[in-house]
C-alpha cells in the first residue's frame, strides 16, 4: 500500500524560524512540545506556521495561516482529508519530521523533549546546538546528529551565522524503550559514499553504519545521477513501512513519479524499485508502522 504527499503538503513538517528570538533569549521553552498527545506548537513573535505532521504515513495538519501573538498555542488533531482513509490501518505510528529553514542569527530557543529519538540532518549552513547534557556543537551538511531524550533533555538550535540561511531536517521517532538515560552523538559521513548508493545514516544497532536509536528503524541518504536505478529491500520482517522524501530532483518509486519535496509512504511491500529521472537527492526512512 502507498500514499503520495505532494510538494510542501508532505508529511515532513515545514518550520520557518524567522522571527524567533536571537540566541541569548530563551523565550519558547513552553511552546515546543513533543507530538505525543498534541500537534506541534509554535506561536511566538508573530511568526507564521503552516505545518503538516505525520505519524508514520498518516498526517495531521497544524493550521496556523494567520500571524500568531505571543504565547499563542495551536493544537490541531484533525486528519488531512487525503489520509483519513488510511488511519484505521496504520494506528499510532512512530515518526514525525520537520523540514526547517532558519534565517541568519535566529533559531529555536531552549525547549524540552522526553522519550523521543531525535535525528538532525543538516542540508545547508551551520546549525549550532546546545543542550542540558552540556553538549555544544555545530553541525553541517554531511553530519548526522542524534539524541535519545529518554528521561528528559532541553536543547536549543540556532543559525550560527547572521548572513546565511540554515536548512535541516529533524526527525522525531517514538522509541521502543522508555525512560532511557539521555545521550547525544554526532558523526560526519563522506558525501561521496552516497553517490549512486543508499548510504545508511541510522539503524537500531550501535555497531552498524551511521548513528543508532532505540527503535527498529533505518534511514538512508542518496544522491543519484539521471537514469540511475536501484532497489531498497525492507530490512525488518515485523511490518515496517518506508517514507521516501525527495530532497531535490525527480524520482520514480514503485511506479510513482515524485518531484522535489514530495513524500511517498509505502507499506506492505518487500522492496522499493527506485529510478532517478533527473539528478536527485533522496531520504528513505524505514520505521515500524505501530508502536
C-alpha positions in Angstrom: 0.0 0.0 0.0 1.2 3.6 -0.6 0.2 7.2 -0.2 1.6 10.2 -2.1 2.1 13.5 -0.3 2.9 16.1 -3.0 5.0 19.2 -2.5 5.1 21.0 0.8 2.0 19.2 1.9 4.3 16.3 2.6 4.5 14.5 5.9 7.7 16.2 6.9 6.5 19.4 8.6 7.7 22.8 7.5 9.1 25.1 10.2 10.3 28.6 9.4 12.4 30.2 12.2 12.4 33.8 11.0 11.1 35.9 13.8 12.2 33.9 16.7 14.5 35.2 19.4 18.2 35.8 19.0 20.4 33.1 20.7 20.6 34.8 24.0 16.8 34.7 24.5 15.1 31.5 25.8 11.5 32.5 25.0 10.0 29.4 23.5 10.6 26.9 26.2 7.0 26.1 26.9 5.8 26.3 23.3 7.6 23.4 21.6 6.2 20.1 22.7 6.8 16.5 21.7 3.9 15.4 19.4 2.8 12.5 21.6 -0.6 14.0 22.6 -0.8 17.3 20.8 0.4 18.5 17.4 3.5 20.7 17.1 3.1 24.0 18.9 4.9 27.2 17.9 3.5 30.6 18.4 5.8 33.5 19.3 6.5 37.0 18.0 4.1 36.9 15.1 5.7 34.1 13.1 3.6 32.2 10.6 3.4 28.4 10.9 2.0 26.1 8.3 2.9 22.6 9.2 1.8 19.2 8.1 2.5 16.5 10.7 2.7 12.8 10.3 2.9 9.7 12.5 4.2 7.2 10.0 2.3 7.7 6.8 -0.9 9.3 8.3 -0.7 13.0 8.7 -2.1 15.8 10.9 -2.3 19.4 9.9 -1.3 22.3 12.1 -3.4 25.1 10.7 -1.9 28.5 11.5 -2.4 30.6 8.5 -2.7 33.8 10.4 0.1 35.6 12.4 0.2 34.3 16.0 0.6 36.5 19.0 3.0 36.0 21.9 2.2 32.8 23.9 -0.3 31.7 21.3 -0.9 27.9 21.3 -2.0 26.0 18.3 -3.2 22.4 18.7 -4.6 20.6 15.7 -5.6 16.9 15.7 -7.8 16.9 12.6 -6.5 14.5 9.9 -5.8 15.8 6.5 -8.6 14.6 4.3 -6.5 12.7 1.9 -5.1 10.5 4.7 -8.2 9.8 6.7 -8.9 6.5 4.9 -5.5 5.1 5.9 -5.6 5.9 9.6 -7.5 2.8 10.8 -4.9 0.7 9.1 -1.8 2.4 10.4 -2.8 3.2 14.0 -0.3 5.2 16.1 2.9 5.3 14.2 6.3 6.3 15.4 7.8 9.1 13.3 7.4 12.9 13.0 9.5 15.1 10.8 10.4 18.7 10.4 11.8 20.4 7.3 13.4 23.5 8.8 14.6 26.8 7.4 16.3 29.2 9.8 17.3 32.7 8.7 20.6 34.3 9.9 21.0 34.7 13.6 17.7 33.1 14.5 16.6 29.8 15.8 14.6 27.6 18.2 15.1 28.6 21.8 15.6 26.2 24.7 12.8 23.6 24.8 12.2 20.2 26.4 11.8 16.7 25.0 11.4 13.3 26.6 11.1 9.7 25.4 11.9 10.7 21.8 14.7 9.7 19.4 15.7 12.9 17.6 17.8 12.9 14.5 19.0 16.1 12.7 20.3 16.1 9.1 21.8 19.4 8.1 21.3 20.3 4.4 22.8 23.8 4.2 24.6 26.3 6.6 25.9 26.0 10.1 23.5 24.9 12.9 24.6 25.5 16.4 23.3 23.1 19.1 23.3 23.4 22.9 21.7 21.0 25.4 21.2 20.3 29.1 23.7 17.4 28.9 26.5 20.0 28.3 26.9 19.4 24.6 27.7 22.4 22.4 28.3 21.7 18.7 27.9 23.0 15.2 26.6 20.6 12.6 26.9 21.0 8.8 26.0 19.1 5.6 27.5 15.6 5.9 27.0 15.5 9.7 24.3 13.4 11.4 23.2 14.3 14.9 21.2 12.1 17.2 19.8 12.4 20.7 17.9 10.0 22.9 15.7 12.3 25.0 14.8 9.5 27.4 14.1 10.8 30.9 14.3 14.3 29.6 16.5 16.9 28.0 16.4 20.6 27.0 18.1 21.9 23.9 18.3 24.8 21.5 19.1 25.2 17.8 20.3 28.4 16.2 21.8 29.5 12.9 25.4 30.3 13.8 25.7 32.9 11.0 23.8 36.2 10.7 24.3 36.4 6.9 23.4 32.8 5.8 20.4 30.5 5.9 20.4 27.2 7.6 18.3 24.3 6.3 18.0 21.0 8.1 15.7 18.0 8.6 14.8 16.9 12.1 13.1 13.5 12.5 11.4 12.6 15.8 10.9 8.8 16.3 9.0 7.4 19.2 11.3 4.9 21.0 10.8 1.2 21.7 12.3 1.7 25.2 11.1 4.5 27.5 13.0 6.5 30.2 16.5 5.6 29.0 19.4 7.8 30.1 19.6 10.7 27.7 22.5 10.6 25.2 24.0 12.6 22.4 26.0 11.6 19.4 27.3 13.2 16.2 29.1 11.8 13.2 30.4 13.0 9.9 29.8 10.9 6.8 31.5 11.1 3.4 29.1 12.7 0.9 30.9 10.6 -1.8 29.6 7.4 -0.2 26.0 8.3 -1.1 26.7 8.9 -4.7 24.5 6.4 -6.6 24.3 4.4 -3.4 22.0 4.1 -0.5 24.2 5.4 2.4 22.9 4.2 5.7 22.8 7.0 8.2 20.8 5.4 11.1 19.9 2.0 12.4 19.0 0.2 15.6 22.4 -1.3 16.0 25.3 0.7 17.7 27.8 -1.3 15.7 26.2 -0.7 12.3 26.8 2.2 9.9 25.6 5.7 10.9 24.1 6.7 14.2 21.7 4.5 16.2 18.4 4.9 18.0 16.1 3.0 20.3 13.8 1.8 17.6 13.6 -0.7 14.8 14.4 1.9 12.1 16.8 2.5 9.3 17.5 5.8 7.4 19.4 6.2 4.1 20.5 9.2 2.1 21.4 9.1 -1.6 22.4 11.4 -4.4 21.6 9.9 -7.9 22.7 10.7 -11.4 19.9 10.8 -14.0 18.9 7.3 -15.1 20.4 5.5 -12.1 18.3 2.6 -10.8 18.5 0.7 -7.5 16.4 -1.3 -5.1 15.7 -0.9 -1.4 14.7 -4.1 0.4 12.8 -3.7 3.7 15.1 -4.7 6.5 12.6 -5.6 9.2 10.3 -8.6 9.0 7.9 -7.2 11.5 5.8 -4.9 9.3 7.9 -1.8 8.8 6.9 0.8 6.2 9.1 3.3 4.4 8.7 7.0 4.0 10.6 8.4 0.9 11.3 12.1 0.8 12.7 13.7 -2.3 15.0 16.5 -1.4 15.8 17.5 -4.9 15.1 16.4 -8.5 12.7 13.8 -9.8 12.5 10.1 -8.8 10.1 7.2 -9.6 9.5 4.7 -6.8 7.4 1.7 -7.5 5.9 3.4 -10.5 5.0 6.6 -8.7 6.7 9.8 -10.1 7.9 12.2 -7.4 9.3 15.7 -7.6 11.3 17.9 -5.2 9.8 17.9 -1.6 7.3 15.2 -2.5 6.8 12.4 0.1 5.8 8.8 -0.6 4.7 6.4 2.2 4.8 2.7 1.3 3.9 -0.3 3.4 3.1 -4.0 3.0 5.8 -4.3 0.4 9.1 -6.2 0.4 11.2 -3.8 -1.6 11.2 -0.4 -3.4 12.2 0.0 -7.0 13.9 3.4 -7.4 14.8 5.2 -10.6 16.3 8.7 -10.8 14.5 10.7 -13.6 17.0 13.5 -13.2 19.9 14.3 -10.9 18.2 13.8 -7.5 18.6 13.5 -3.7 16.6 11.1 -1.6 16.0 10.3 2.0 14.5 6.9 2.9 13.1 6.3 6.4 12.1 2.8 7.3 10.1 2.6 10.5 7.6 0.4 12.3 4.0 1.2 11.4 2.9 0.9 15.0 4.4 1.4 18.4 
